[in-house]
């Protein structure tokens, strides 16, 4: 086991920055996490993505950052499994978000806020439908365990919106949406690298919609006197960078006007 972990660590160091990995044995129906190793960089364990890449009878299960990895160096089957795992995560997350937003828009009194948050709920349901179609086309299905957990979490959060006041749900929603942007960007890269170009435009469009969600909730938080004093989550890059950064990975010399066109 020591030698296998050493090999994984040496290999990962070439691809990753500021990353934690958890190494676990694959078991029938799932995996068992055995230990966590630090590759290098920040020790923060936030923004964790599920990931399954085979190697020496072990698997890399969690990653803090995915933007420094050359997924094309991995076997095609591993890349497809990574895409499926992330889409399953997003599918269930949309369920939790939609139920939470249902409770959220019912809890606010301002009519404009009710209309906008209800629209966001409907967009999350639409995203879930689109992601579900992608999962099905990959020959997989949702994770039953995640679906149950997401349903419970979403409904509980929706109820809590009625008792937590105005600011906390707005803050929580904005922080969540900022993660969703990068999640769909990452999924688009997974799709590209495993040959599912038909997914890319839809995934990037969903990232752009989530960017608008984050912008809305950030603006709401900043309206509140206390919200202006809070330390907010990091602001995402400008919206146009979602497609530009993706396109430049394929063609570094691509002109911005070509991306916009």
N, C-alpha and C positions, 0 to 999 in steps of 0.2 A: 504493500500500500504506500509506503514512504516513497518508493521509486516512482510510482504512478503519479503521486501528488507532485513530486519534483518535476516530472516531465510536463505535467499540465501547467505548473507555475512558470516554467521556463518558456513554454510555448505562448502562454497568455501574455507574458510580459512584453512580447513583441507586438501585440495587437492592442493592448489596453492602456488607458490612463485613468488614474483615480478610481480604481476598481476593486471591489471585493468579489471573491468567488466562493461559493459553497460547493463542496464536492460530496456527492452521494452515490450510493449504489442503486442501480435500477432494479426495481422489484416488480413482479406481476401486478399490474393495475396502478403503478405509481413508483415513487422513489422514496428513499430514506436518507435524509441529510445526515452526514457523518461529522464533518468538520468544516470550518470556515478558514480560508487562508487569505492573507493580505498580499495582493500583487505589488502595489505601490500607491502612493498618493494619499488623498484625503481618507480619513477613517469613517466618514459619514456613511451610514447604511440606508440613506433615503433614496427615493426614486428607483426602487428595486423592480427589475423586470424578471419574469419567469423566462428561463432559457434552458434548452436541453441539447447539449452537443456531446456526442459520444467521444470517449477518449480513454484508452487503456482500462476498460472495464469500469470507469467512473464517469460521472457527468458533471458539467458545469451547470449549476442550477440557478443561481442568482447573479445578476450583474447590476452594478450601480449605474454605469454608463454604457451605452451601446454605440455611440457615434464614432469611436476610434477603432472599431473592429472591421477587418476586411472579411465580410461574410463569404465572399466568393472563394476563399481559400478552404472553406469547409465542404464536405461531401454534399451533393445535392439533396439527398434524403434528410440530412441533418438540418439543412436550411429550410426545407419544407416543414419539418417538425417544429422548428423555431417559429415559423410564421403561424402555424396552427395554434401553438401554445399562446402566442400573443393575441391572436384573434379571439380565442376562447376567453382570455382574460378581459379583453375589451367588450366582448358580447355580454358577459355577466356584469361588468362595471356599468354598462349602459342601463341595465335593468335597475341596479341600485340607484343610479343617478336619476332615472325617470321617476321612480317612486318618491325619492327625496324631493325632487322639484315639484311633484304633485302636492306634497304637503307644504312646500315652501310657498307656492303661489296662493294657496288657500290661506296662508297665515299672514300675508301682507295686506295692508289696507289701501295703499295707493293703487288706483286703477291702472295706471300705466305700468307699474311694476308687476301687477297681476298678469296683465296681458303679455308682457315680455317674458316673464318666467314660465308662463304656460306655453308660450311658443318654444322656449328652450326645452321644456319637457317633451313636446312633440318632436323636436329635432333629435332628441336622444332616442326616442322610440324608432324614428326613421333610421338612425345610425345602427341601431341594434338589428333591424331588419336587413340592412345591407351587409353587415358583418356576418349575420347568420347565413346569408346566401353564399358568402365567400367560404365559410367553414364547410358548408355542405358540398360546394364544388371541389373542395380539397379532399373529399371523402371522409370527413370527420363530423363530429357533433359537439354540442356544448358539454361542458363539464357539469355533471349533475351536482356535485358537491359545491362548486362555485355558485351555481344557480340558486341553490337553497340559501347559501350564506348571503348572496347579493340581495335576494328577496327580503330576508330578515333585516339586513342592514338598511336597505333603502326605506322600508316601511317605518323602522324605528327612527331614522333621521327625519322622515317626513312628519312624524308625530312630535319630535323634539323641536321642530321649527316653530311650533305653537307655544312653546314655553321658554325658549332661549332668547327671546327678544328679536330685534331686527338685525343687528350688526353681525352676530355670530354666524347665522346661516349664509349671509352674503359673503363673509370672509371665507368660510369653509368652501363654498361653491367656487369662488374665484381660485382658490388654491388648487382645488381638484381639477378645474378646467385647464389650468396651466400645465398639469401633468398629462392631460388627455391630448394636448397639442403634440407633444413630443412622442407620445405613444403611437399616434397614427402616422407621424413622420417615420418612426422606426419601422412600423408595419409596412409602409410603402417601400422602404429599403429592403426589408426581408422579401417582399413580393418581387422586386426587381431582381434580386440575386438568386431567386429560385425559379426564375423564368415565368412568373405570373404578371406580365406587363399589363394584362387586362384589369388588374386590381389597382394599379398605381394612381390613376386619375381620381378614382373614387376615394381612395384613402387620403390623398392630399387635399381633396375637397373637404372631407370630414375634419382634417386638421385645421383647415381655414375656418370652418364653422365653429370649432371648439375655440379657436383664437378669438372670434367675435364674442363667444360666451365669456371667456376670461376678461376681455376688455370691458364688457358690461358690468360684471360683478366687481372688478377693480374700481370702476367709476362710481359704483354705489358705495363701496367701502370708504372711498375718499370724500364722499359727501358728509360723512359722519365726523363730528369733532374728534371722537376717540379714534376712529379709523385712520384719521390723518396722522395720529401719533403712534400708530402701530407699525411694527416692522413687517412690511408686506413680503410676500413670496417674490422671487426674482421675476422681473418682467420678461415675457418672451421676446424673441427677435421680431422685427417688423413683419407684418403679414406676408408681404411680397417675398420675403426671404424663404418662406416654406418651399415654394417651387424653384426659386433661383438656386438655393443651396443644393437641392436635389439634382437639378439639371447640371450644375457645375461639377458634380461628382462624376457624371457621365462624360461631360465635355468641359474641361477647365477653361477653354477658350471661348465658351459660348457667350454671346452678347446678350445683355439684359433685355434688349428689345425683342430678341428671338424668344426668350422665355415668356415675356408678356404677350407676345403674339401667338 
